[in-house]
Amino acid sequence: MSGVDPTADKPHVLVVDDDTRLRELLKSFLARNGFRVSTAGTAAAARQQLEALDFDLIVLDVMMPGQTGLEFAGELRKTNAVPILMLTAMGEAKDRIAGLEKGVDDYLGKPFEPRELLLRIQSVLRRGRPVETSGAPERITFGPMQFDLALGELTQQGKRVSLTDTEIALLRALGAHLGDVLSRDALCKMVGSGLNERAIDVQVTRLRRKIEPDPGFPRYLRTVRGQGYRLVDA
């Protein structure tokens, strides 16, 4: 049909990397695998794209001229919860933790296999979709907050609270077992994305900043010493 974009229903990915060759390779590869793809060579160019278009996910390189990927991710997270998959040549755990602290949803070290990138993108996008929460309530309430487990939507007194995909997955896991203690290992498996126990701690800290009146003295998302975490409604 004339005037209808056949790719309109495909997930739209923004690839941000200063390596022109890699950008074009990723664009071609992801397009062949069912994605719409836009590209940017700098954080500034990515910002312009984000002002004009909506994206389902950003593939973001750490090391770029001007503003780094980490700096851009931190800035973006203040206003936008679009999932971010970070590409990094830095394999140290502290560097991956730094990305998670900025609100990055997943990371992949360079060099990488394109197939692994594809699987990680699919995994991140899956975490952001409505899921079956068999045996759990459709909506939970704790304090002034309400969380819809199926939609992954958090509201405070009717106003939506922005969450990353990883924060949504974490809140879904805790909310589906409201009042129960979940170990860090159990949360790693439920949240997915290859997170380790330290990364779970980072995500809990980030989530507390959004749901707690005083994150330093959490009322709802509590630590159970030696066991893990639990979400309570009072």
C-alpha positions in Angstrom: 0.0 0.0 0.0 1.4 3.4 -1.0 2.6 5.6 1.8 2.8 2.7 4.4 6.3 2.1 5.9 6.7 -1.7 6.0 9.3 -1.4 8.8 7.0 0.7 11.1 6.2 -2.1 13.5 9.8 -3.2 13.8 11.8 -2.3 17.0 13.8 0.9 16.3 17.5 0.8 17.5 19.9 3.7 17.7 23.5 2.7 17.3 25.9 5.3 18.8 29.6 4.7 18.0 32.4 6.8 16.6 33.7 3.9 14.6 32.1 4.5 11.2 32.8 1.0 9.9 31.4 -0.7 13.0 28.3 1.5 12.9 27.6 0.5 9.3 28.2 -3.2 10.0 25.9 -3.1 12.9 23.3 -1.2 11.0 23.3 -3.8 8.2 23.4 -6.8 10.6 20.5 -5.6 12.8 18.4 -4.6 9.7 18.8 -8.1 8.4 17.5 -9.4 11.7 14.3 -7.5 11.9 15.2 -4.0 13.3 14.9 -0.5 12.1 18.3 1.1 12.7 19.5 4.7 13.0 23.1 5.7 13.7 25.0 8.5 15.4 28.8 9.0 15.7 28.7 11.2 18.8 26.6 11.8 21.9 25.6 15.2 20.4 24.4 13.5 17.2 22.5 10.9 19.3 20.8 13.6 21.3 19.5 15.2 18.1 18.1 11.8 17.0 16.4 11.3 20.3 14.8 14.7 20.1 13.2 13.8 16.7 12.5 10.1 17.1 11.4 7.5 19.6 13.7 4.5 20.0 13.1 1.0 21.6 16.8 0.6 22.5 20.2 2.3 22.3 23.5 0.5 21.5 26.0 2.9 23.0 29.8 2.8 22.9 31.7 3.9 26.0 34.8 5.5 24.4 33.7 8.4 22.1 35.2 11.8 21.4 33.6 14.6 23.4 31.0 13.3 25.8 31.7 9.6 26.7 29.0 7.0 26.6 29.0 6.8 30.4 28.5 10.5 30.6 25.8 10.5 28.0 24.0 7.6 29.7 24.0 9.4 33.0 22.6 12.5 31.4 20.0 10.6 29.4 18.7 8.7 32.4 17.5 12.0 34.0 14.8 12.3 31.4 14.5 9.1 29.4 14.1 5.4 30.4 14.9 4.0 26.9 16.9 0.7 27.3 20.7 1.1 26.9 23.1 -1.7 25.9 26.6 -0.5 26.3 29.6 -1.6 24.3 32.8 -1.4 26.2 36.4 -2.4 25.6 36.9 -2.1 29.4 36.4 -5.6 30.9 37.0 -4.7 34.5 34.1 -5.3 36.9 34.4 -1.7 38.2 33.8 -0.4 34.7 30.7 -2.5 34.2 29.4 -1.4 37.7 30.0 2.2 36.6 27.7 1.6 33.6 25.0 0.0 35.8 25.2 3.0 38.2 24.5 5.3 35.2 21.3 3.3 34.4 22.7 1.1 31.6 20.5 -2.1 31.2 23.2 -4.4 29.8 26.8 -4.4 28.6 28.8 -6.3 26.1 32.6 -6.3 25.8 34.5 -5.6 22.6 35.3 -7.5 20.6 32.0 -9.4 20.4 30.1 -11.8 18.2 27.2 -10.0 16.4 25.0 -13.0 17.3 25.6 -12.3 21.0 24.7 -8.7 20.5 21.5 -9.7 18.8 20.6 -12.1 21.7 21.3 -9.4 24.3 19.2 -6.9 22.5 16.3 -9.3 22.3 16.7 -10.1 26.0 16.6 -6.4 27.0 13.6 -5.8 24.8 11.8 -8.8 26.3 12.3 -7.5 29.8 10.4 -4.4 28.9 7.3 -6.1 27.6 4.3 -7.2 29.5 4.9 -10.6 31.1 2.8 -13.3 32.7 3.0 -13.1 36.5 1.1 -16.3 37.4 0.0 -16.4 41.0 1.0 -12.8 41.6 -1.4 -9.8 41.9 -1.8 -7.6 38.8 -1.0 -4.5 40.8 0.8 -3.9 44.1 0.8 -0.9 46.4 3.5 0.2 48.8 3.2 3.5 50.5 2.2 6.1 47.9 3.5 3.9 45.0 1.6 1.6 42.8 3.2 -0.9 40.4 1.5 -2.7 37.5 3.4 -6.0 37.2 2.2 -6.8 33.7 2.8 -3.4 32.2 5.9 -2.7 34.3 4.5 0.8 35.1 5.2 2.5 38.4 3.2 5.5 39.6 3.3 7.7 42.6 -0.1 9.3 43.4 -1.0 9.0 39.8 2.2 10.3 38.4 4.4 7.9 36.4 7.9 7.2 37.7 10.5 6.6 35.1 12.3 3.2 35.4 15.0 1.4 33.4 14.2 -2.1 32.0 16.5 -3.6 34.7 14.7 -1.7 37.4 11.3 -2.9 36.1 12.6 -6.5 36.0 13.8 -6.2 39.6 10.6 -4.6 40.9 8.6 -7.3 39.1 10.6 -10.0 40.8 10.2 -8.4 44.3 6.6 -7.4 43.7 5.6 -10.9 42.6 6.9 -12.1 46.0 5.7 -9.2 48.1 6.8 -9.6 51.7 9.1 -12.6 50.9 12.9 -12.5 51.2 14.7 -13.1 47.8 18.4 -13.9 47.8 20.8 -12.0 45.6 21.4 -15.2 43.7 17.6 -15.7 43.1 17.3 -12.1 41.9 20.2 -12.5 39.5 18.3 -15.4 37.9 15.0 -13.7 37.9 16.3 -10.3 36.5 18.6 -11.9 34.0 21.0 -10.0 31.8 24.0 -11.7 33.3 23.9 -9.6 36.4 26.0 -10.7 39.4 25.2 -10.1 43.1 27.2 -6.9 43.2 25.2 -5.6 40.3 22.0 -6.5 42.1 23.1 -4.3 45.0 23.7 -1.4 42.6 20.2 -1.8 41.0 18.6 -2.0 44.5 20.4 1.3 45.4 19.1 2.9 42.2 15.6 1.7 42.7 15.5 2.9 46.3 16.3 6.4 45.1 13.0 6.3 43.2 10.7 4.7 45.6 11.9 5.5 49.1 11.2 8.8 51.0 14.7 8.4 52.5 16.9 5.9 50.5 19.4 5.8 53.4 16.7 4.3 55.6 14.6 2.2 53.3 11.0 1.6 54.4 9.7 -0.5 51.5 12.7 -2.2 49.8 14.4 -3.7 52.8 17.7 -5.5 53.3 17.5 -8.7 55.3 21.1 -9.2 56.6 22.7 -12.3 55.3 19.7 -13.3 53.2 18.8 -10.8 50.6 16.0 -8.3 49.9 12.3 -8.0 50.3 9.6 -5.5 49.3 7.0 -4.7 51.8 3.8 -2.6 51.7 4.3 -0.7 54.9 
